[in-house]
Amino acid sequence: MNIIELSNLTFHWPNQSELTLNIPSFTQKQGSKLFIKGPSGSGKSTLLSLLTGILSPTSGCVTINGTDINQLSSNQRDRFRADNIGYIFQQFNLLPYLSVIDNVILPYQFSSKKTLSIKELRIEATRLLTQLQLPASHFNKPITDLSIGQQQRVAAARAFIGKPKLIIADEPTSALDHETRFAFIELLMNECGNSNASLLFVSHDPSLESLFDQSIDLRELNKAGDIS
């Protein structure tokens, strides 16, 4: 089964005639770990916005875990995203006025699959943070007390809460040094295995490419501008 299927996908911004993205066909298998590379301006952020339903394509289909998200209403897309996709942002997007634990469990509040009690949710958040090697003494601290590397682990734990089928990581290691970068990737891969989650990892760092099952250059996938 495929976690992602794109078919005849095109997108252009309003008031622009030229396409930003033109992807005839693309699939990612469930459980796989995919590395997408490309320089700034190649359309990586636009693609991620289409995959998460924040943007709608000009034409074509975006199917995530068997659901064509273009057929959903805006509210339905929000619920689908909360239920099925965990997102690790480049700038982490953690809330400074919340504790570490409360930052991790926050996305679950927006999910329609609320099967865990608050107590069970906090236990799961503790498990994830422990798995990602954050010291227990930090769990109730405010986010601002943590180092950049520690904040990145909190952001990863938040993405995994509720066991989403797809984890999307947008340049998540750009603020980390070389050694910390590889350690974080290893932890991320391990948790994907534990959660049976697929991983789509976007970066322009070629040193990470060999760690993944598959690597794609968006410039080769995207046919926008092709005249052949």
N, C-alpha and C positions, 0 to 999 in steps of 0.2 A: 504494500500500500504506500502511496505517496503522501507525505505531509503537506507538500506544496505542489500545485500544478498551475502553470501560467499558459494561457492559450491566446495567441493573437493579441497580446497585450500592447496597447499604445497609450501614451499620455503626452499631452502638451498643456502648458500653462495658459490660462485665459489671456487673450489678446496677443498670443504668439502662434504663428502658423506652423513653425517648425516643431517636429516631435522632439520631446526630451527623451522618451523611451519608446522603443519598438522591439518587443521581444516575441518572436513568433511562437516559440515553444520552450518550456523549461519545467523540469520536475526535480524534486528532492525527495528521496525515500525516507519513510518513517524510521527513526532511530539513527539516521546518519548525521555526520558532523561536516558541515560545508563551510568552506572559506571563500568569501567573495572579496576580490580586490579591485582596485581602480583608483586613479588619482582624484583629487578634489575636482568637482565639476563633472564627474563621469555619470552621475545619476544615482549614486548609492543611497543617499538619503531619500530621494524621491521613490525609489523602489521599496524601501522599508516602509514608507508611509502608505504605499499601495498594498503591501502585504498585511499591514495591520488595519486597513480600512479607514485610516485617517484621511487619505485621498481616494477618490474614485477614478478609475481609468477612463480615458476618452473612449476606448473600445476594448473588447476582449474580456476574458474571464480570469479571475483570481480565486483559486480554490484552495482553501486551507482545511486540512483534516476532513476532506470530503464535502465541505460546504462552500458553495459559490458565494463569497461574501458580498458581491455586487448586488445580489438579490435581496439583501437584508436592508431594513430601514436603518437610519442613523443610530437609533437607540438599540436596535438589535445588534448592530456591529459593535457598539460599545460593550454590550453584554458578552458577545462572542469573544471579543478581545480579552476581556477579564477572565473568561472561563478557559481559554485555550492557548493564550500567548503570554509568555513571560518576557519582559523587555529589560535589558541592561543598557542604560544610557551612557553616552560618552562622559557627560558631566555628573553622572550618578543620579541627580534629581532626588536626593534624600531631603527630608524635611528637618531643618535644624532644631525646631522646637519639640520634636518627638524623640523618644529614646530609641536605641538600636532595635529592641524587640518590637516596639510600636511601628517603626518604619517598615519592618519586615512583614508584619501582618496587615498593613494598610490595604494593599490591593485586594485582599480576600473579601474586604467589606463590600466591594463592587461586583463580586461574582454571584451568579445565580445558583451556583453549586455549593451553597453554604451548608455542608454536612458536618462541619466540625464546630464544637462548642468553643468559647473563648479559651477555656482551659486547654482543650486539645490543640487549638491553634497555636497557643504559646509554647506548648510542648514541641510541636512540629517546627516552629521557628527556632527554638533552642537546638533541636536536632540539626537543622540546616546550618546554623551558625557554627555549631561544634564541628560538623563535617567539613566546613570551609575554614576550620582552624582559627576561629576568632575566640580569644580567651573568654571564659564565662564571666570574669570580672568586668567585662565591657558591656554585657548585655543590657544593663539598665542605665548606662551612661548616655548623655546626649551625643548626637552624631558629631558635634563640633569638637568633642574630646578625642576623636579617633584620627589616626594618620590617614593619608590618602589611600594607602594599600588596604587598611582595615575598612575604610568606607566602601571600597570596591567590593570587598567580600560581603558586606551588608547588602549592597545593591544586587549582588548575585543571589543571595538568600531570598531577597524580596521577589526576584524573578521566578524562583522555584516554588514559592508558597502556593498551595492549592494544586500542585502537580500538573502544570500545563503541558500540553503535548509538544509545543514548540517554544524554544528559547531563541530570541533574537538579541544578539549582542552587537551594538553599534560602536565601534572603535573603543572598546572598554578598557584597553590597556595603554591608551595613549599617554596617560598621566603617570604611568609606572616605569620604574627603571628596568633595565634588561633582566636582571635576576628575578625580581618580583613578578615581572611579566610572565615568565615561563612557569613559575610556581602557581600563579593564578590560573593560567590555562589548564594546568594539570588538575587543579581542584575543580574547575568548571567541567572538564571532561568527565571526571569521576562522578560528579553529581548528576550529570546527564545520564550516565549509565545506571546509577542508582534509581533515578526517576523514570527511566525509559523515555526520555525526552529527546527530540531532535534538536540540533543546534545549527543556527545560521549565524555565522560570525563574520562581521564586516570590518576590514582593516586595510590600511595601505602599508603595513609592516611585513615585508617579504620573509623575514626570519621566522614567522609563525606558520607559514604556509604548509610546511612539511608535517605539521602535527595533526592535520585534518585528513578525513577520508577522501575528500574531493576538494579541488580548488578551481574557481572560475574567475576569469578576468571579465568584469562587466562590459568592458569595451568590445570584447568579442561576442558576448551574448546580446548586446544591444545593437540593433540594426538601424537605429535612427541615424540619418545622414548618409546611409548607404545609397549609392546610385547604380549599383550593379544589378 
